[in-house]
Amino acid sequence: MNSWVISAFVSMFFAGCTSVIAKKGLEGISGDLGLTVRTCFVFVFTLVFASFVVPMKDWSALKSSNWIWLGASAVTTTLSWIFYYRALKLGDVATVALIDKGSVIVAVILAAIVFHESLSLSKCLGAGLIVAGLVVISKWP
């Protein structure tokens, strides 16, 4: 199995844990405050992580386009997290997390447009099943 596949599954596991842990952390406070506190921790942990694994010479490889695209990614991440935490505060963890995973459909479409990645039958079928799941989740009592 490729190392990126293993990393993706590890990411999936921790993302699933994140939702449950975050919901617990939101008890008695607003989703917006919870997001702010969590983001402060993420910032510190990421800096510590980078100090150990990113060689100083790698920083010189950064170009203005890296800053622009990663900055744009930070904006979309921030907006995603704001609305995710608002939904998490008010809704069921499982339902919110499942709807959030609909982002896979957006990623598949954008990857095809921006990177010309193929839309294979299996990807289209998988995306269709995700859409069907989202309809069931959002319409089911």
Long-range contacts (C-beta under 8 A, 24 or more apart in sequence): 16-97, 19-88, 19-93, 19-96, 19-97, 20-93, 22-85, 22-88, 23-88, 23-93, 26-85, 26-88, 26-89, 30-89, 31-85, 31-86, 31-87, 31-88, 31-89, 31-90, 32-82, 32-85, 32-86, 34-85, 34-89, 35-81, 35-82, 35-85, 38-85, 39-81, 95-137, 98-133, 98-134, 98-137, 99-134, 99-137, 99-138, 101-130, 102-130, 102-131, 102-134, 104-130, 105-130, 105-131
